[in-house]
Amino acid sequence: MATTQVRVKRPLRKARILSNKVRTTLIKASKKKEIDVVVGGSVAHGTALPGHFDIDLTVFSLSLHPIKHTVTEQTYKDGMEQIIHCLQRHLTNHYKIKDPEELYGNHGRRFQCWHFQVDLSLSPKWENLEDMYKYMKMNPSTRKLFSTGVTEFHNDILKSQPDRVKVLIKRFKAWRNEIWLPDSPSGGCPKSIFLSFLVIISYNSAPESYKQARRPRTLAKWMTKDLQRLANEKSSSLDLQVPGQNPLIMEKYSDILPKPPRILDPANPFKNFYRQGLGEVEPSGGEDIKKRWEIFAKKIKTLNLVMNIT
């Protein structure tokens, strides 16, 4: 779990300032105006916990175009090296970046900047998501490189949630931060986006009377039990979709979706949060995944969404 212990006044406001600084620096340095930078993660979603968040940035590049050029892992690495070099050159004083290291999976970079930890990823600037799906379907060997291309779609889903849902997402993440140590030897620490989607799934299955209840604790109590139920559901019957799923996925790509047990990513038909939601590194074997879910199911018994965020 990558989080920053922020001990400054108005940390969310400062996080947005830093995000805009990185964004404008990269855009100004790109003479052909071929890039855009999108803020993702909890800062963009409105679900950041005070003192417990990092900044997720995705650089969308027109020059990195798989339809026109061959894209390999080395292409991504070279592109990211150019971006880091640009930031090291142009960000000065307290914005100077420190200790860049490679992220697992998509060759992004993690570094310290100002008060924060920043996770920076790279993606082609697609015309639309269907172009991305077509390419991913035809190129399974480099498919993992394209997961950050859905950042804006995820942002739209999370930002559109009612305020009470965002509060419950914060409480779910606060519980996670208390229960899991960052370096837990058992692994399996739930990712924030995974917890967020579980809350949305649960909320949309809640009785309407609970959703409309004047007292938020009525809904919180019901969802606590429902999330515990979901975590303990038999894997053979686990088949969940996040409300707001891109309709193209079921219309044109249902044949390539992961098989159950699955918790489908609403924007990426190749991603299964059952396998990839627990822990930074995707488990290689079924037994490892099963063990992580057993630990999650055991620990979630202590969940109480009625409690205030600490």
WOKAKA-V139378 format. One line per field, one symbol per residue. phi: phi as a letter, one per 30 degrees, with the letter a starting at -180 (. if undefined). psi: psi as a letter, one per 40 degrees, with the letter a starting at -180 (. if undefined). Layout:
# WOKAKA-V139378
phi: ???
psi: ???
This chain:
# WOKAKA-V139378
phi: .cbcdcbbdhddddddddeddddddddddcdchcbbbcdbiddddibddeibacccbccccddcbddcbdcbddeddddddddddddddccbhdcddbhdbdddjchdbcacahcbccccbbbdcddaddedddddddbddceddcdddcedddeddddddeeddddddddddddedddcdeceddiiddddddddddddededcdeedddcdddedddddddedddddddcddddcdbbbdejeedddddbbddcdedddabdddbbdccbdddcdcjdcdddbddddedddddddddddcdbdddddc
psi: hhihghgiifddddddddddddddddddegdefeiihhhaadddeffhhhegiahhhhhhhddghdddihhiddddddddddddddddddhibeehiifhihihdefaihihhbeihhhhiiiigididddddddddegddedeeedeeedddddddddeiidddddddddddddddddhidfhdeaehhiddddddddddddeeiiddddehdhddddddddddddddddeihddehgiihheihdddddeedeeiiiihihhheeheehheddeegidhhididdddddddddddddedehgediih.
